[in-house]
Structure formats: C-alpha cells, structure tokens
Amino acid sequence: MPEAKEKLKKDAYEKSLAAYGQAMKLFRKGDLAKAQELFKAFLEKHPEEKELVDRAKMYLSISESRLDKESIQLKTFEDYYQYSVYKLNQEDYEQALKLLMKPERRNLKKGKFLI
C-alpha cells in the first residue's frame, strides 16, 4: 500500500510540474495572456505544491504587470516599426506583420503612399 501511495504522490507532482512548465514556456515566449490563464489554472488545480505555487504567483504577478504596460499608443510609423521589432523578438510574427501593415493602410486611406 505505501508504494501505491508514493506512486500517486509522484504522479500528482509530475502533473503539476508539467502544468507549471507549460505556463512558463508561454511566459518565456512572451505570450503573457495565455501564460496568465495557465498560471491561474495551475494555482486552482495544484495548491498542494507549495514551491511551485509560490513561483506561479510571482510569475502571474509579473505577467499581469507587463500586460498592463503593453497598452501603449502607437502614432508614427517609427512607433509601429519599433514595436513590430519587439514582437518579432518575441516570435509573434503575425502581430509584427500586422503592426507593419497598419500605418501603410492608414496612409492609403488618406491618399498618401509610402515609397
């Protein structure tokens, strides 16, 4: 019986470690919104893992503060360009492309062309 109990405990720890790892992977990639969701889910499902819970709370707090800071105002083409480079560095290629296309579309609507 004690062996079965230890195996269950080990399996639960491995599941919690995998859930924490998934959240960290997204956090490192810069996908803070999804990482935030996974950290919250981890905290709900695995409150018994004290070390990982403390770390998850810390990274959840960091991702929340970074998401609040991401509400920046982009006005010039240079702003869009710099922010698209930032997104490229985070491997968010789709968003980077959208950022580069946005000022061009705005100028086309006004009858201006970028050359």
ABEGO torsion letter per residue (X at the ends): XAAAAAAAAAAAAAAAAAAAAAAAAAAAAGBAAAAAAAAAAAAAABAABAAAAAAAAAAAAAAAAAAAAABBBBABAAAAAAAAAAAAAAGBAAAAAAAAAAAAAAAAAAGBBBX
